[in-house]
């Protein structure tokens, strides 16, 4: 079986109490609130059919959801065919988690499957109590600082990006208002247009872009002003989020929807978060990835197998 196939998808008594209450109030004043969870079951995995002859040495990966402040994830069910002999989870930077499976052989006309069902409860994210008191300082966690750097198609250090961000925000003192000004610029001035992904620079130059481009341009301009920002990936969509700190220095991520209804610093989207970030490194790829797509490799095959990656709503 000489053929080789590789598939990719894209926180005294009276005075002590007063101090404690004041500190808690300051922290909560800057924190987003999470409420009204909606529970869903999502199935993730892969099905491989040896439609044109036997195949051997099948290796597949797929990202799986994890828990975040606004999202809880529980593994509800595991359904593997006998073909699957090895399975494990692999965790990477930025909360990335993948399922890895190995199938030694699939005979002609047989279908091998590896499916996981997750119970996911996603909450609404609401604005903080006093958003305009939020700021940013050089003292931030390393895990946050990485979201200041350029990433694939988010060219935050490009002169065009930085110049435009400075032009739009000059004279604005509130950091929250600066970010909101960038947000409104992208939403009102950049024309949404279906098509290939262009990246932040080309989107700004052409003043047009598709939904990933709108998020990328907003993120790039935030980063150019030393405000951390990143992409949030949900099924068939993405949105952006930015990081600011309250008076005690506690940091929070705030979502914003660049395509669709106006949602700034808050969001009501019950689709599960698949991953957060836009600069991932995985062994299967030689270069950094803005999104970690499913991956499948077949060492030997008499014919091209039929491959179906699964990511769908499921019954409980």
Protein Blocks (a to p, Z undefined) as FASTA:
>chain_A
ZZccdddddddfklmmmmmmmmmmmmmmmpccdehiadddddeddddddfkbccehiacd
dddddddfkbccddfbdcddfklmbdcddddehhiacdddddfbacehiacddddddddd
dddddddfblmlpccdfbdcfklmmmmpccehiafkbmklmmmmmmmmgoiablklmmmm
mmmmmmmmmccdedddebjmlmmmnopacfklmmmmmmmmmmmnopacdddddehiacdd
dddddfkopacdddddfbhcddehiacdfbdcfbgcjbdcdfkbcbdcfbdcdddddfbd
fbdcddddddddddZZ
